């Protein structure tokens, strides 16, 4: 896939990037190189290869899923202006 100068102008306009006429040719070359690299990667046969979540074999250390902060719900609701059935009541804004 090769981009024309009109394609580069359109992409720049859609992405709200100011590209001068002097920069158009360089930008076109860079984008075409990127698309060329993508074409090369798509040509590689990857059948039978399991997808990876990371390029290296990284294992995260896991910790127990335990609450560490104290439950202060009652203290917060005690100072709230209006509470009903454990829920904060707020005034209606939109009718």
C-alpha positions in Angstrom: 0.0 0.0 0.0 1.4 3.3 -1.0 0.0 6.7 0.0 -0.2 9.6 -2.3 0.4 13.2 -1.3 -3.4 13.8 -1.2 -3.8 10.9 1.2 -1.1 12.4 3.5 -2.9 15.8 3.4 -6.2 14.1 4.2 -4.7 12.1 7.1 -3.0 15.3 8.4 -6.3 17.2 8.2 -8.3 14.4 9.9 -5.8 14.1 12.7 -5.6 17.9 13.1 -1.8 17.9 12.5 -0.3 20.9 10.7 1.9 19.6 7.9 3.5 22.2 5.6 4.0 21.5 1.9 7.7 21.1 2.6 7.0 18.3 5.2 4.5 16.4 3.0 7.1 14.5 1.0 9.0 13.5 4.1 5.8 12.5 5.9 4.7 10.5 2.9 8.0 8.6 2.8 7.8 7.8 6.6 4.2 6.6 6.4 5.0 4.4 3.3 7.9 2.9 5.2 5.7 2.1 8.1 3.1 0.5 5.8 5.9 -1.4 4.1 7.0 -2.8 7.5 3.4 -3.8 8.3 3.2 -5.6 4.9 6.4 -7.5 5.7 5.1 -8.6 9.1 1.8 -9.7 7.6 3.7 -11.9 5.2 5.2 -14.0 8.0 3.5 -17.3 8.5 2.3 -17.5 12.1 0.2 -20.6 12.0 0.7 -22.7 15.0 2.3 -20.0 17.1 0.5 -19.2 20.3 -0.2 -15.4 20.9 1.8 -13.8 23.7 0.8 -11.1 26.1 4.4 -9.8 26.3 7.5 -10.2 24.2 9.4 -11.7 27.2 8.3 -14.4 29.5 7.2 -12.1 32.3 5.4 -13.4 35.4 3.7 -11.0 37.7 3.9 -11.5 41.5 0.5 -12.0 42.8 -0.8 -11.0 46.2 -3.9 -12.0 48.2 -7.0 -10.0 47.3 -7.6 -8.6 50.8 -9.1 -5.3 51.9 -6.4 -3.2 53.6 -8.4 0.0 54.3 -10.9 0.0 57.2 -14.6 0.2 56.5 -15.6 3.7 57.4 -19.0 3.7 55.7 -21.0 4.5 58.9 -18.7 7.4 59.8 -19.1 8.9 56.3 -22.8 8.5 56.2 -23.2 9.9 59.7 -22.0 13.3 58.5 -23.9 13.2 55.1 -26.9 15.5 54.8 -29.3 12.8 53.7 -29.0 9.0 53.7 -31.6 6.3 53.1 -31.1 2.5 53.3 -27.3 3.1 53.2 -27.5 5.3 50.0 -26.6 9.0 49.8 -29.6 11.1 48.7 -28.9 14.1 46.5 -31.2 16.8 45.3 -32.8 16.3 41.9 -31.1 18.5 39.3 -32.8 17.6 36.0 -36.5 17.6 35.7 
